[in-house]
Amino acid sequence: MSKKKFEVLEHETINDCLKRMEAEGYTPVKRMEVPIFSEQMINGKIEIEPSGRKIVFEGKINK
């Protein structure tokens, strides 16, 4: 496995995540922001609205 995804957890900063990647022997090669959606009741209709985002880094293993 030469690539692995690392999600920035709720209790950590981006820098903490990058340090965690380095500790596991990975170098970041790609940053992705994934939208988070939630269902909201608006005027009696359920609508899907964006409610946040999560940041995910793709890391490549150091050789």
N, C-alpha and C positions, 0 to 999 in steps of 0.2 A: 504494500500500500504506500504509494509515494505522495498522495494528496489526502488532506483531511480538512474538514470544515470546523471552524471554531466560532461559536456564537458568543457575542458579548452578553454576559449574564446580567440579570437585573441589579445585582449588588456590586458590580464592578465597572470600572472605567474602560475606555478603549485601550488605554495604555496597559492596564492590568491584563487584558486579554492578550495583547501582543507579548507581554512578558511570559504569560502562561504558554503561548505558542513556542517561544524561544526555549523555555524550560523543557518542553517536550521534543525539541529538536526540529522545529519547523520554521520556515521563513514565509511571511505573508506575500502572496502573489496577486491576490484579487480581493477587493472589498465589495460586498453587496449589501444593499438596504432592502429588506423584504417588508412589504406593507402588512399590517395586521388589521383585519376587518372584524366588525362586530355587527350583530343584528340589532336594530333600533326600531321601536314601535313609534311610527310617526303618522298621525291622523288615522289611526286604526289599521295601518298597513305596516308590515314588517319590511324594512329597508336595510340594505347592507351598506354600512358607512365605514370609511377608514378610521381606525381608532389608535393607531400608533405605527411603530416600525421597529424592526429588530435589525441589528447590524451583524453580518456574518462575514468572517474572513476565510478565504481558502488558503491553506498553507501547503508548501512543498517541502518535503523532508530534506534536511541538510545532509550532504554526503561527506 
